[in-house]
Amino acid sequence: MQNKQARGKRTRAAARKSRRSARLNGTALTTVTVTFRHVEPTEPIRLYAERKLGHLGRYAKRACNAHLILEVDKYRHRGEVTVKSGSISATAEQESSDLYSVIDLLVDKVIGQLKRHLGKINTRRAHAVSTGELLSETEENLDQER
């Protein structure tokens, strides 16, 4: 019984350490899950997908989870990806003749979505008027009217 608790503590400590180091480096930790449908799972494709999707942490403020689904129907290679980070959720679907190109195109789409979302957040912050500015403007308007 104590062995299970000790292993659990070590596992949690290692996870905390990796999250802390990722936070200090400025990149969020990305957890990638790859699912294969109607295809034999190969390690090179899995590693390629994990390497490509692992960079999504740059565009998210928090740790994110990426779930990639790859499937093959005769000559159609299809992929779906869902990236979740906090309240942000980005999804993309792509179809091509090669699984590697499907992964590349999916990553490009999701990065565009994340950049667009972060751009909206940053412009909202930049255009927001602080309370002090609002009060000073109203005082100036009252002074001009008098």
C-alpha positions, 0 to 999 in steps of 0.5 A: 500500500505504501509503495503505491502512495510513494510512486504516486508522490514521485509521479506528481512531483515530477509532473509539478517540476515539468510544469514549473520549468515550462512556466519559467521558460515561458512556454506552456506544456502541451500534452499530445494524444494521437488516435489512429482509425483504420490505420496501423499505429506507427511510431514515426507518425506518432513522433512527428505529430507530437513534435509538430503539435508540441510547439502549440504551447508557444501560442497558449498562455496555459498548458494545453491538450491536443487530441489528433485523430488520423484515419485512412479510407482507401486513398483519403487520408483525413485528420482532425485536431482539437486543442484545448487550453483553459477556456480556449478551444481550437479545432481543425479538419483536413484531408489530403493524400499523405498523413504527414501533409495532413498533420502539417496542414492541421498544425497551420490551421490551429496556429492561425486560430490561436494567433487570431484569438490571442490577437483579439484578447490583446487588442481588447486589453489595449483599447480598454479605458481605465477608470482614471482616464474615464473620470479625468475625461468627464471632469475635463468635459464638465470644465469645458461646459462651464 
